[in-house]
């Protein structure tokens, strides 16, 4: 029990991802002993094992409120996703981070959703999606390094393929107040804008709006911000700051005669 406790105490946050070597070094347990205990914890759902390391499993996450459950997230997001889909005429997603991947909790968009190759319960490579980059941007550089090798899997010619490039992209996301853009990085001819829902311990989930690759997803960024802010206030109160305005680089002027989403002001 002492050894199990030593190991479990290392997972301070739901997003913490640790390798076997890291766990062995920090607990000062023999590598073989550490590996045996980790395997047992994975089999019992206390931990989850990915290619990048070990994370808290469903049994640990459900214990003592260490993370808001998926059902709670979906319930809080449902009216915001529906409103966002109606107002933007785009497909919207809710997803959580799972190691180097995202896990889709919800997808709303009517008939338009059929043309987007994602599904509730499905997964995608985090660094190739707006949802994933929006959440990864709020992890420490050390956590990013623990999840990825120097050469990263690429899904399309537009995907990020190196760790140093990923760090630069996540820095750009932070400079845009957390707004992440994906243009053909995960699926060809698809673009999206995403923003993370941040709790006291870091990114909890993310919302994105998705359209065709040629669509101006930057134009609807203010609506994504409003949806995330509203959901965060319901879950946590006014504990996190979200951009009150969208950076100029993410808000091109509408074409002549094009409607401006609520919350957007014309500049010129």
Secondary structure by P-SEA (a helix, b strand, c coil): caaaaaaaaacccccccccaaaaaaaacccaaaaaaaaaaaaaaccbbbccccccccccccccccccccaaaaaaaaaaaaaaaaaaaccccbbbbbcccbbbbcccccccccccccccccccccccccaaaaaaaccccaaaaaaacccbbbbccccccccaaaaaaaaaaaaaacbbbbbcccccccccccccccccccccccccccccccccccccaaaaaaaaaaaaaaacccccccccccccccccccccccccccccccccc
